[in-house]
Amino acid sequence: MRRTALKGWILSMKLFDAHMHCFPQKLAARALAGMSKTAGVPYFGDGTIETTTASMNQWGVDKGLFLHIATKPGQMHNVNNFAASIQSDRIFCFGSVHPYDEDVDQEIDRIAELGLHGLKFHFDYQGLMVDDPKMDAIYRRLSAVGLPMTLHAGWDPYSPQLVHAPVDKIARIADRYPALTIIAAHLGGMKRYEQVLHLLAGRENVYLDTAMCAQYCPRDLFLQIVQKHGAQRVIFGSDCPWDTSDREAQYISDCGFDEETQRAIFHDNLAKLLKIEEKA
């Protein structure tokens, strides 16, 4: 049984947080300060793997999936090397490629060789739309090699006037590439939850992570989306350091799901997706 120090909340099952971030120690302070200023949002911790791991212990998180993003061409080798360097028996990582790099196919192969578990895209920061033609070859490649991808879905404070991964476009990509496993972060579309309910929920090759739902998603909509989509394709996430795992977990715990459903969302769905055999 686990207890979070911040709220005294008790959870009698394992937590596998599917949406966490950290940065190399020499970059963390600058990266967090810059992103916080640009987006106008606070952060928790200092963004290093050491501090974040300590926070995981405090929040009762057994395992974390850390998502890394190549925000500009020329970054992806270093980003993926860092991701591989921090993996452990409780730290799992997605790497990244930048669509404007020339050797994307080779880097996707290298991501697999490094033992990384998938790829992360954040099109607001990467400067293109989710359905940009340059992405087609990447989607085909990921479908062929069987690597899942997480993408930031919906609104983002970095680009509040232009949504780079709108819900309707994600739905069309899911239909066009049925062998592509998509983890649509922020329940399929941050601040676009009505669209998720009507346009995206129910697709077999789409998982929805719950990052930032405690801050932005009305509970009635959350429950409707989970019911329509199926709890077996919903995975717990926090978006640490932009929110804390315990607060996001409390939001889900308060939804009234039965124990089997909570175990699936909090741990087992992601463990199965990443082919990690241990169960809660």
Secondary structure, DSSP 8 states (H G I E B T S, - for coil): -EE-TTT--EE-S--EEEEE----HHHHHHHHHHHHHHHT----S-S-HHHHHHHHHHHT-SEEEEE----STT-HHHHHHHHHHT--SSEEEEB---TTSTTHHHHHHHHHHTT---EEE-HHHHTS-TT-THHHHHHHHHHHHT--EEE--B--TTSTT--SS-HHHHHHHHHH-TT--EEETTTTSBT-HHHIIIIITT-TTEEEE-TTHHHH--HHHHHHHHHHH-GGGEE----BTSS-HHHHHHHHHTTT--HHHHHIIIIIHHHHHTT-----
